[in-house]
Each structure stands twice: as structure tokens, then as C-alpha cells.
Amino acid sequence: QVQLVESGGGLVQAGGSLRLSCAASGRTFSSYAMGWFRQPPGKEREFVAAVGWSGGSTYYADSVKGRFTISRDNAKNTVYLQMNSLKPEDTAVYYCAAGPFVPGSLVLRIDKYAYWGQGTQVTVSS
């Protein structure tokens, strides 16, 4: 069982930055692929970024590539999402998720993640 708690969301102007954190409970954190997803108002949840077990493999949605950076610290059981050059279209509730699968193409699959946080709101004003 893994419990996830996101933090770091808030209101920021376009062009600004935020850093989201996701703290995980449990002793097997390093055996999970970790992902960030977001759900814009009135839209479906979508993939943002994912990181493999050791942090060496990262995956990004085209819409955030070059602006967002995902990383993890297994010693702290925490995954991060550094978001730079934020745009109004990045406004959403951001969720972190843990998936007990081999990282690769499966990181895009919402249904492959077993555990989810409660979400944190990110609002980007124009």
C-alpha cells in the first residue's frame, strides 16, 4: 500500500514557475514508476510526466517538454515536478501516481497506476 500527498500548487502568473512535490509512504517507493497527471477544468485527466525507478528514465507529454522536469529522491520517498514558463493552459488539478510496472510505454496509461494522490490545484493567470 502506498499513500501519496501532493503539495506546492498555487496561483502564478504566466511565465512563472512552480515546484510540485509528492511525498509517498511505504518502504517500496523505489520499486514504483511515478507519474504526474493533470485534469484541466471540464476535461479528462491527462499524462504530464513520469520517471522510472531510479530516476534515470523520464517521459514527458509533448505539451510540457522543455518546460517541465520530473525527478525523484528515493531516500526521501518524494517525486517532484518543476514547472517553468507556465502558461494559462497549464491550469489544472495535478495528481501524482505510483505504478507497479516496468517503466516504458505503460507510463502513459492511467489505468496502470495503482495509487493516486488527492491532487493539488495549479492556476496560471494570463
N, C-alpha and C positions, 0 to 999 in steps of 0.2 A: 504494500500500500504506500502511495506517495501523495503527500499533500503539498499543494503549490500555492504560494501567496505572492501576487504581483504588487509592485509599488513603483512610484516615480512618474505616474501620469499627471496631467495638468493642462493648463491653458498656456499657449505660447503663440507668438506672432509668426507669421510666415517667414521662413528663412532662419528661424531659431532652431535650438536643439533641446532634446530631452534624452534622459537615460532611464530606461525601464530596467527594473530588477525583478527576478523571480526566485524566491527562496523556497527550497524544497526540503521536506522532511524525509527521513528514511536513510538507511545505510547503503542503499544500492543506487544512489543517484548517478554514479559514473557508468552504470550499465544501461542508461536510457538515452535515446536520442531526444533532444529537446527542441521544441519549436515555438515560434511566435505566430499567432494568427490575429486577425483583426476583423471586426464587424462594423462597417460603416452604418450610419442611420438608414434603416429601411432596406438594407442589403444583406446578402448572405455572408457568413463567415468565410474569410479567405486567407490563404497562406501568405506569410510575410517572409519568414526566415527560419532556418533550422541549423543545428550544429550536431556533429557526431559525438561519440562517446568521449573522446579525448580533447575535442575542440579543434582537431586538425582539419576536419571537413566541414565546410559551411555551404549553405544553399540559400538563394535569395529569389524572391519574386522579381520579375523584370522591373516592376514599378518602383522598387526601392533600391535596386542595385546601384552601388556607388554612393548612396546616401546613408544607408543603414549598415550597422555592423553588429553581428551577433557573436557573443563569446560566452565562455563558461569557466567557472572556477570550481573544480570538483572538491577541493579542500574546504570550500565554503558552502558547497551544495547550492550554488547560485548560478543562474544564467542571466545574461544582460542583453539588452538591445539598445545600442547607441544610435540615436536618430538625429541626423543633421539635415540641414537645408529642408526643413519641414515645409509642407505645402498644405493648403486647406483640404485637399483631397485625402490627406493622411488622417483626417479626423475620424475617430472610431474608438470602439472599446477594444483594447488589446488584451489578448489572452496568451498565457504560456501553457504549454502542454508537454507531457512526457510520454514517450513511446518506446515500448519494449521490443524494438525491431532493429534490424541491421540498417543503418543509415544508407540512403541512396534514393532511388525514385520514390520510395514509400514516404519520404518526409512530406510530400505534397498532400498525402491522403489524410484528411481529417479523421476518418473512421479508424485509422491505425493508431491513434494516440489514446492511451488508456486513462490518463489523468489530466485534469484541467484545473486551472486556477479560476478565481471568481471574476477576473478582468479588472482593468484599470482604464479610465477614460482619458483619452488624448484629444484635445481640441486645438486646432490650429486656426487662428484668425487671419483674415486677409488684410 
